[in-house]
Amino acid sequence: MTTKYKSLTYLFIVVLLGVMSCSKDNLDKTPPDSVSTDIFWASEAEVNSALAGVYTRLQQNFLGYERVYLDGLTDNAFLWDNTNQPNFSLMTTGSLSASLGGAINNIYSSPYRAIASCNYFLDNIDKAPMSEAKKNVAKAEARFIRALCYFDLVQAYGGVVVYRNFPPTLESAKKAKSTSEEVYALIEEDLDFAIANLPDDKYNGHAVKGSALGMKGRVLITEKKWANAVTVLEQVISGKKFALSNNYTALFRTAGQATAAVNTEIMFSTQYLATTNPQRTSPGAAGMDIELGWYSLMQPYQDMVNDYEMTDGKPITESPLYNSATPYANRDPRLDYSVKLPGEVWKNPNTNVVWGGSYNSFTGFLVEKYVDLTRAPFTTATANQTDQDYIHLRYADILLMYAEAKNEVSGPDASVYDAIDQVRQRPTVNMPKTDQAKYNTKEKLRDYIRHERRVEFAFEGQRYNDLKRWNIAHIKLPTLSTPAGKPLVFTTNNYVLPFSQTELDNNPLLVQNTGY
């Protein structure tokens, strides 16, 4: 399917004041003084190398495969002992503070590193001897990535410091934060430029017009600009560049992602490549196969499992098919595709060797989505094979965002039901159509769309921001407890995260968010 981003000929180092104290990015392989800005932009090849450097920023922390762990901040899953993202689980049980450190610092620093790379690229590309048309495509890719990163930041923190250019000095990086409205305005501006200048092609590893349209749709529904979102998402649907995969499970495995009938659904992803650029080999061999399939770092809650319908399209509380003695029989196939269920035996399909090395699950369930059993038994030596791309945006999301936005604008209609049913009735899922008699009002269908998003995108890192934009996180999350019986904590203050004390100390103009 795609052109993977490999090790770079040139890799420039860019840091902002706010990320200087963070651990060194494992993509930074070139000493800071090894590339002169006076000579680097001398050819189109060097521009392409620099752009590849921008894309590699997406492999860091929650811009890459570790984004799946955002589901551990929700009612979907319990997070356990992730040493790569310290204190992550503490964010769910009342320990959010400016001094917490660990994962919360990475939520802030990684987008800014990518933004710094984007700005450095945008500040210098005009030096290159290229046509304006080619420069605009490259600029559009950088601005798409910048928009993606600012969108992460504004969802996490509300108003944040905005940099349109690379700060020439550390002192100039000390700025007051912009309002969330100003951040969203920049995001929309960047995405509009990307839409106007990116090629209208299928996704091939570089952002394309459909990537930008889809991301703008997500931004607009977050802003509750429902009518505008419908217009943008209709462009993706009518453009017919993307379609649903013919195999749900294959979407999340390397072999499937290289297959045309599967990757037609992928609209933007963070990419990896075995064995030179896998998900993680340091510090410590890891990646999805090991972290989810061996170390059991994310464990689905029963509440998540219960949300999967029976094969008759009814919830377990209403369906005559449900039997408490065999609770996982006759369920929406996406349950078994996404979750390792009690009593299920994992085998390598090529060798038939049983993989039973997973750590104990405290919830009774493990995440199966992403785990590639063709690589089992998992060892530290198999880490360099783990190169499943993390999908930021796929066509199923376009359909469900369209259904959500159109329902908010004008309530249920045939186009809304059809968008939902396309997702439900895709090959390998084949669930019944939406019960239109039951979900016949805007309010009822709104809840059903939210249910469908939860099961379709389980463990893909979307639930956290969905709960927040629906303004129900403070209602739903406190109804759950960790396996140890500790209640989840989410208050109205927690819709935005605290800035770390280090950021506040480094930038005296940065004001802490309310409630911290």
C-alpha positions as CSV (number, residue, x, y, z in Angstrom):
1,M,0.0,0.0,0.0
2,T,2.3,2.7,1.2
3,T,5.8,4.1,1.0
4,K,7.3,3.7,4.5
5,Y,9.5,6.4,5.9
6,K,13.0,5.0,6.4
7,S,16.0,6.3,8.1
8,L,16.9,9.8,6.9
9,T,19.8,11.1,5.0
10,Y,19.4,14.3,6.9
11,L,17.6,14.8,10.2
12,F,17.5,18.2,11.7
13,I,17.1,18.7,15.4
14,V,14.4,21.2,16.6
15,V,13.3,21.8,20.1
16,L,11.1,24.4,21.8
17,L,11.5,25.7,25.3
18,G,8.6,23.6,26.5
19,V,10.2,20.3,25.5
20,M,13.9,20.8,26.3
21,S,13.6,19.0,29.6
22,C,12.0,15.9,28.1
23,S,13.7,12.7,27.3
24,K,15.6,12.7,24.1
25,D,13.6,11.7,21.0
26,N,14.8,8.4,19.8
27,L,14.5,9.7,16.2
28,D,17.1,12.4,16.8
29,K,20.2,10.6,15.3
30,T,22.0,13.5,13.8
31,P,24.1,15.9,15.9
32,P,22.6,19.4,15.9
33,D,25.6,21.0,14.1
34,S,25.8,18.4,11.3
35,V,23.4,20.2,8.9
36,S,23.9,23.7,7.8
37,T,20.7,25.6,7.0
38,D,22.7,27.5,4.4
39,I,23.3,24.4,2.3
40,F,20.6,22.0,3.2
41,W,17.8,23.3,1.0
42,A,19.8,23.0,-2.2
43,S,17.6,20.4,-3.9
44,E,14.2,18.8,-4.1
45,A,15.8,15.6,-2.7
46,E,16.9,17.5,0.4
47,V,13.4,18.9,0.8
48,N,12.0,15.4,0.6
49,S,14.4,14.3,3.3
50,A,13.4,17.1,5.5
51,L,9.7,16.3,5.0
52,A,10.4,12.7,5.9
53,G,12.0,14.0,9.1
54,V,8.7,15.8,9.9
55,Y,6.7,12.6,9.4
56,T,9.0,10.7,11.7
57,R,7.9,13.0,14.6
58,L,4.5,11.1,14.4
59,Q,6.2,8.0,15.8
60,Q,6.7,9.6,19.2
61,N,4.5,8.8,22.1
62,F,0.8,9.5,21.6
63,L,1.3,10.6,18.0
64,G,2.1,7.0,17.1
65,Y,1.1,3.5,18.2
66,E,0.9,4.5,21.9
67,R,-2.1,6.6,21.1
68,V,-4.2,3.4,21.7
69,Y,-3.5,3.8,25.4
70,L,-5.7,6.9,25.6
71,D,-8.5,4.3,25.8
72,G,-7.1,3.5,29.2
73,L,-8.2,7.0,30.4
74,T,-11.8,6.0,29.7
75,D,-14.5,3.4,30.4
76,N,-13.0,1.1,27.7
77,A,-9.9,-0.3,29.4
78,F,-7.7,-0.5,32.5
79,L,-4.0,0.5,32.2
80,W,-1.4,-1.6,33.9
81,D,2.2,-0.8,34.7
82,N,3.3,0.9,31.5
83,T,6.9,1.9,32.3
84,N,7.2,3.7,28.9
85,Q,4.4,6.1,30.0
86,P,4.8,6.5,33.8
87,N,1.9,7.5,36.0
88,F,-0.6,7.0,33.1
89,S,-3.0,5.0,35.3
90,L,-2.8,7.6,38.0
91,M,-4.5,10.1,35.7
92,T,-7.7,8.1,36.1
93,T,-7.9,7.9,39.8
94,G,-7.7,11.5,41.1
95,S,-3.9,12.2,40.8
96,L,-4.0,14.8,38.0
97,S,-1.7,17.7,39.0
98,A,1.0,20.0,37.6
99,S,3.6,17.8,39.3
100,L,2.4,14.3,38.2
101,G,5.0,13.9,35.4
102,G,5.4,10.9,33.1
103,A,2.8,10.3,30.4
104,I,1.1,13.7,30.9
105,N,4.3,15.4,30.0
106,N,4.5,13.4,26.7
107,I,0.9,14.4,25.8
108,Y,2.2,18.0,25.8
109,S,5.8,17.7,24.5
110,S,5.4,15.4,21.5
111,P,3.0,17.6,19.6
112,Y,5.2,20.6,20.2
113,R,8.3,18.7,18.9
114,A,6.4,17.9,15.7
115,I,5.1,21.5,15.4
116,A,8.7,22.7,15.8
117,S,9.7,20.5,12.9
118,C,6.8,21.6,10.8
119,N,7.6,25.3,11.4
120,Y,11.3,24.8,10.7
121,F,10.4,23.1,7.5
122,L,7.9,25.8,6.5
123,D,10.3,28.6,7.4
124,N,13.0,27.2,5.1
125,I,11.4,25.4,2.1
126,D,11.2,28.5,0.0
127,K,15.0,28.4,-0.3
128,A,14.8,25.3,-2.4
129,P,15.0,25.3,-6.2
130,M,11.5,23.8,-6.8
131,S,8.4,24.8,-8.5
132,E,5.7,26.7,-6.5
133,A,3.3,23.8,-7.1
134,K,5.7,21.2,-5.6
135,K,6.5,23.6,-2.7
136,N,2.8,24.0,-2.0
137,V,2.2,20.3,-1.8
138,A,5.1,19.9,0.6
139,K,3.9,22.9,2.7
140,A,0.4,21.4,2.7
141,E,1.7,18.1,4.2
142,A,3.6,20.0,6.9
143,R,0.6,22.2,7.7
144,F,-1.6,19.1,7.9
145,I,0.7,17.6,10.5
146,R,0.9,20.9,12.3
147,A,-2.9,21.0,12.4
148,L,-3.1,17.4,13.7
149,C,-0.7,18.3,16.5
150,Y,-2.5,21.5,17.5
151,F,-5.7,19.6,17.5
152,D,-4.3,17.1,20.0
153,L,-3.1,20.0,22.2
154,V,-6.3,22.0,22.1
155,Q,-8.4,18.9,23.0
156,A,-6.1,18.1,25.9
157,Y,-5.4,21.6,27.3
158,G,-7.8,24.0,25.8
159,G,-5.9,27.2,24.9
160,V,-2.2,26.7,24.3
161,V,0.8,28.6,23.1
162,V,0.7,29.0,19.3
163,Y,3.8,29.1,17.2
164,R,3.4,29.9,13.5
165,N,7.2,30.0,13.0
166,F,10.2,28.4,14.5
167,P,11.3,30.6,17.5
168,P,14.8,32.0,16.8
169,T,15.7,32.1,20.5
170,L,14.5,30.5,23.7
171,E,13.4,33.8,25.0
172,S,11.1,34.4,22.0
173,A,9.4,31.0,22.7
174,K,8.1,32.4,26.0
175,K,4.6,33.4,25.1
176,A,1.1,33.6,26.6
177,K,-1.3,30.9,25.5
178,S,-3.9,31.7,22.8
179,T,-7.5,31.0,23.4
180,S,-9.0,27.7,22.3
181,E,-10.9,29.6,19.6
182,E,-7.7,31.0,18.3
183,V,-6.1,27.6,18.2
184,Y,-9.0,26.1,16.3
185,A,-8.9,29.0,13.9
186,L,-5.2,28.1,13.1
187,I,-6.1,24.4,12.7
188,E,-8.9,25.2,10.3
189,E,-6.6,27.6,8.3
190,D,-3.9,24.9,8.0
191,L,-6.4,22.2,7.0
192,D,-8.0,24.5,4.4
193,F,-4.5,25.1,2.9
194,A,-3.9,21.4,2.9
195,I,-7.3,20.7,1.2
196,A,-6.5,23.2,-1.5
197,N,-3.0,21.9,-2.2
198,L,-2.8,18.2,-1.5
199,P,-3.3,15.8,-4.3
200,D,-6.8,14.2,-4.6
201,D,-5.5,10.7,-4.5
202,K,-5.8,7.6,-2.4
203,Y,-3.6,7.6,0.7
204,N,-0.1,6.4,0.0
205,G,1.8,7.3,3.1
206,H,1.7,11.0,2.5
207,A,-1.2,13.1,3.6
208,V,-3.7,13.6,0.7
209,K,-6.7,15.8,0.2
210,G,-9.0,13.2,1.7
211,S,-6.8,13.1,4.8
212,A,-7.2,16.8,5.3
213,L,-11.0,16.8,4.6
214,G,-11.5,13.9,7.0
215,M,-9.5,15.6,9.7
216,K,-11.3,18.8,9.2
217,G,-14.6,16.9,9.6
218,R,-13.3,15.7,13.0
219,V,-12.3,19.2,14.0
220,L,-15.7,20.6,13.1
221,I,-17.7,18.0,15.0
222,T,-15.5,18.7,18.0
223,E,-16.4,22.4,17.6
224,K,-20.0,21.4,17.2
225,K,-20.1,23.1,13.8
226,W,-22.5,20.4,12.6
227,A,-23.7,21.8,9.3
228,N,-20.1,22.6,8.2
229,A,-19.0,19.1,9.1
230,V,-21.7,17.6,7.0
231,T,-20.6,19.6,4.0
232,V,-16.9,18.6,4.4
233,L,-17.6,14.9,5.1
234,E,-20.0,14.7,2.1
235,Q,-17.0,15.7,-0.1
236,V,-15.1,12.6,1.1
237,I,-18.0,10.3,0.6
238,S,-18.9,11.6,-2.9
239,G,-15.2,11.6,-3.9
240,K,-15.1,7.8,-3.7
241,K,-11.4,7.6,-3.1
242,F,-11.9,5.6,0.0
243,A,-14.0,2.6,1.1
244,L,-14.6,0.2,3.9
245,S,-12.1,-2.6,4.3
246,N,-13.3,-6.1,3.3
247,N,-11.7,-7.5,6.5
248,Y,-12.1,-5.8,9.9
249,T,-9.3,-7.6,11.7
250,A,-6.8,-7.2,8.8
251,L,-7.0,-3.4,9.1
252,F,-4.8,-3.6,12.2
253,R,-2.1,-6.1,11.1
254,T,0.8,-5.4,8.8
255,A,-0.1,-7.9,6.1
256,G,-3.6,-6.5,5.8
257,Q,-2.4,-2.9,5.7
258,A,-0.4,-3.9,2.6
259,T,-3.5,-5.3,0.8
260,A,-5.5,-3.0,-1.5
261,A,-8.9,-4.3,-0.4
262,V,-8.0,-3.6,3.2
263,N,-6.0,-0.4,3.1
264,T,-8.6,1.4,0.9
265,E,-10.1,2.4,4.3
266,I,-6.9,4.0,5.7
267,M,-6.9,7.7,5.2
268,F,-3.9,8.7,7.4
269,S,-1.5,6.7,9.6
270,T,1.7,6.8,11.5
271,Q,3.9,4.3,9.7
272,Y,6.6,1.8,10.8
273,L,8.8,-0.7,8.9
274,A,10.4,-3.9,10.1
275,T,13.2,-4.4,10.8
276,T,14.8,-1.0,10.5
277,N,12.0,1.2,11.8
278,P,9.7,-0.9,14.1
279,Q,7.4,0.5,16.7
280,R,9.9,0.2,19.6
281,T,13.2,-1.5,20.3
282,S,14.5,1.0,23.0
283,P,14.4,1.7,25.8
284,G,13.6,-2.0,26.0
285,A,12.1,-4.1,23.2
286,A,8.3,-3.5,23.0
287,G,5.6,-2.5,20.5
288,M,2.0,-3.6,20.2
289,D,2.6,-7.3,20.0
290,I,4.7,-7.4,23.2
291,E,2.9,-4.6,25.1
292,L,-0.7,-5.8,24.4
293,G,-0.1,-9.5,23.7
294,W,2.6,-10.4,26.2
295,Y,2.8,-7.7,28.9
296,S,-1.0,-7.1,28.9
297,L,-0.6,-3.4,29.5
298,M,-4.2,-2.5,28.5
299,Q,-7.1,-4.7,29.7
300,P,-10.7,-4.1,28.6
301,Y,-13.3,-3.4,31.2
302,Q,-16.5,-5.6,31.5
303,D,-18.4,-2.4,30.8
304,M,-16.8,-2.2,27.3
305,V,-17.4,-5.9,26.6
306,N,-21.1,-5.5,27.6
307,D,-21.6,-2.8,25.0
308,Y,-21.2,-5.2,22.1
309,E,-24.6,-6.3,20.8
310,M,-25.9,-9.8,20.1
311,T,-26.0,-10.9,16.5
312,D,-29.7,-10.0,16.3
313,G,-28.7,-6.3,16.8
314,K,-30.1,-6.1,20.3
315,P,-28.2,-5.3,23.5
316,I,-27.5,-8.2,25.9
317,T,-30.2,-6.9,28.2
318,E,-32.9,-7.3,25.5
319,S,-31.8,-10.1,23.2
320,P,-33.3,-13.6,23.6
321,L,-30.0,-14.9,22.2
322,Y,-28.1,-13.9,25.4
323,N,-27.2,-16.7,27.8
324,S,-25.3,-15.8,30.9
325,A,-23.7,-19.3,30.8
326,T,-22.2,-18.6,27.4
327,P,-22.0,-14.8,27.5
328,Y,-19.7,-14.3,24.5
329,A,-21.6,-16.5,22.0
330,N,-23.7,-14.9,19.3
331,R,-22.1,-11.5,19.8
332,D,-21.2,-8.7,17.4
333,P,-18.1,-10.2,15.7
334,R,-16.1,-7.1,16.5
335,L,-16.0,-8.2,20.1
336,D,-14.0,-11.3,19.4
337,Y,-11.9,-9.5,16.8
338,S,-11.0,-6.8,19.4
339,V,-10.9,-8.6,22.7
340,K,-9.3,-11.9,23.9
341,L,-12.2,-13.5,25.8
342,P,-12.1,-15.8,28.8
343,G,-11.2,-19.3,27.7
344,E,-10.0,-18.2,24.3
345,V,-6.7,-19.8,23.2
346,W,-4.3,-17.8,21.1
347,K,-2.4,-19.7,18.5
348,N,0.1,-18.8,15.8
349,P,-2.0,-19.5,12.7
350,N,1.0,-20.5,10.6
351,T,2.6,-22.9,13.1
352,N,-0.4,-23.8,15.3
353,V,1.8,-23.2,18.3
354,V,-0.2,-21.9,21.3
355,W,0.8,-18.6,22.8
356,G,0.0,-18.6,26.5
357,G,2.7,-16.2,27.7
358,S,0.4,-13.2,28.3
359,Y,0.6,-11.7,31.8
360,N,-2.5,-12.1,34.0
361,S,-5.4,-9.8,33.2
362,F,-7.1,-8.2,36.2
363,T,-10.3,-7.5,34.3
364,G,-10.5,-11.0,32.7
365,F,-9.9,-9.6,29.2
366,L,-7.0,-8.7,26.9
367,V,-6.8,-6.5,23.8
368,E,-6.7,-8.6,20.7
369,K,-6.9,-5.9,18.1
370,Y,-3.4,-5.1,16.7
371,V,-1.8,-8.3,18.2
372,D,-0.3,-10.3,15.3
373,L,-0.1,-13.9,16.4
374,T,1.9,-14.8,13.3
375,R,4.8,-13.5,15.2
376,A,4.1,-15.5,18.4
377,P,5.7,-16.7,20.6
378,F,6.6,-13.1,21.5
379,T,10.1,-12.4,22.8
380,T,12.3,-9.4,22.9
381,A,13.8,-10.6,19.7
382,T,10.5,-10.3,17.8
383,A,10.1,-6.6,18.7
384,N,11.9,-5.5,15.5
385,Q,9.1,-7.3,13.5
386,T,6.3,-5.2,15.1
387,D,5.5,-2.6,12.4
388,Q,1.7,-2.3,12.3
389,D,0.8,1.2,11.3
390,Y,-1.3,3.2,13.7
391,I,-4.4,4.5,11.9
392,H,-5.3,8.1,12.8
393,L,-8.2,8.3,10.3
394,R,-10.2,5.7,8.4
395,Y,-13.3,5.7,6.2
396,A,-15.5,4.2,8.9
397,D,-15.0,7.3,10.9
398,I,-16.0,9.5,8.0
399,L,-19.3,7.6,7.8
400,L,-20.0,7.7,11.5
401,M,-19.0,11.4,11.8
402,Y,-21.3,12.2,8.9
403,A,-24.2,10.3,10.6
404,E,-23.5,12.1,13.9
405,A,-23.3,15.6,12.3
406,K,-26.3,15.0,10.0
407,N,-28.4,13.8,12.9
408,E,-27.5,16.9,14.9
409,V,-28.5,19.1,12.1
410,S,-31.8,17.6,11.1
411,G,-32.4,14.4,13.0
412,P,-32.8,10.8,11.6
413,D,-33.1,10.4,7.8
414,A,-32.2,7.7,5.3
415,S,-28.7,9.0,4.7
416,V,-27.9,8.8,8.5
417,Y,-29.2,5.3,8.8
418,D,-27.3,4.3,5.6
419,A,-24.0,5.7,6.9
420,I,-24.3,3.7,10.1
421,D,-25.4,0.5,8.4
422,Q,-22.5,0.6,5.9
423,V,-20.2,0.3,8.9
424,R,-22.3,-2.4,10.6
425,Q,-22.8,-4.5,7.5
426,R,-19.3,-4.4,6.1
427,P,-17.9,-7.9,5.2
428,T,-16.7,-9.9,8.3
429,V,-18.9,-7.8,10.6
430,N,-22.4,-8.3,9.0
431,M,-24.5,-6.9,11.8
432,P,-28.2,-6.2,11.3
433,K,-29.2,-2.7,10.1
434,T,-30.1,-0.1,12.6
435,D,-33.6,-0.6,14.1
436,Q,-35.2,2.5,12.7
437,A,-38.4,2.0,14.7
438,K,-36.4,2.0,17.9
439,Y,-33.9,4.8,17.1
440,N,-36.4,7.2,15.6
441,T,-35.6,10.5,17.3
442,K,-32.5,12.7,17.3
443,E,-31.8,11.9,20.9
444,K,-32.2,8.2,20.6
445,L,-30.2,8.0,17.5
446,R,-27.5,10.2,19.0
447,D,-27.0,7.6,21.8
448,Y,-26.9,4.8,19.3
449,I,-24.3,6.5,17.1
450,R,-22.2,7.0,20.3
451,H,-22.6,3.3,21.0
452,E,-21.5,2.4,17.4
453,R,-18.4,4.6,17.7
454,R,-17.4,2.9,20.9
455,V,-17.5,-0.6,19.5
456,E,-16.2,0.3,16.0
457,F,-13.2,2.2,17.3
458,A,-12.5,0.3,20.5
459,F,-8.9,0.6,21.7
460,E,-7.9,3.0,18.8
461,G,-7.5,5.9,21.2
462,Q,-10.7,7.8,20.2
463,R,-12.9,7.2,23.1
464,Y,-11.2,9.8,25.4
465,N,-11.8,12.7,23.2
466,D,-15.3,11.5,22.2
467,L,-16.4,11.4,25.9
468,K,-15.0,14.9,26.4
469,R,-16.6,16.5,23.3
470,W,-19.9,14.9,24.2
471,N,-19.5,16.4,27.7
472,I,-20.3,13.1,29.4
473,A,-16.9,12.0,30.8
474,H,-17.7,13.5,34.2
475,I,-21.0,11.5,34.2
476,K,-19.8,8.1,32.9
477,L,-16.3,7.6,34.2
478,P,-17.1,7.9,37.9
479,T,-19.5,5.0,37.6
480,L,-16.5,2.6,37.1
481,S,-13.7,1.4,39.3
482,T,-10.3,-0.2,38.7
483,P,-9.9,-3.9,39.3
484,A,-8.6,-3.0,42.7
485,G,-11.9,-1.2,43.5
486,K,-10.6,2.3,43.2
487,P,-13.2,4.6,41.7
488,L,-12.4,6.4,38.5
489,V,-12.2,10.2,39.0
490,F,-13.2,12.7,36.3
491,T,-14.5,16.1,37.4
492,T,-15.6,19.1,35.3
493,N,-12.1,20.5,35.8
494,N,-10.6,17.5,34.0
495,Y,-11.9,18.3,30.6
496,V,-8.6,20.1,30.3
497,L,-5.3,18.8,31.6
498,P,-2.9,20.8,33.8
499,F,0.3,22.3,32.4
500,S,3.3,20.7,34.1
501,Q,5.2,22.8,36.7
502,T,8.3,22.6,34.5
503,E,6.4,24.3,31.6
504,L,5.1,27.0,33.9
505,D,8.6,27.6,35.3
506,N,10.2,27.7,31.9
507,N,7.5,30.1,30.5
508,P,6.4,32.7,33.0
509,L,3.7,33.9,30.6
510,L,1.9,30.5,30.6
511,V,-1.0,30.5,32.9
512,Q,-2.2,27.3,34.6
513,N,-5.6,25.9,33.7
514,T,-8.5,26.4,36.1
515,G,-8.8,23.9,38.9
516,Y,-5.1,22.9,39.1
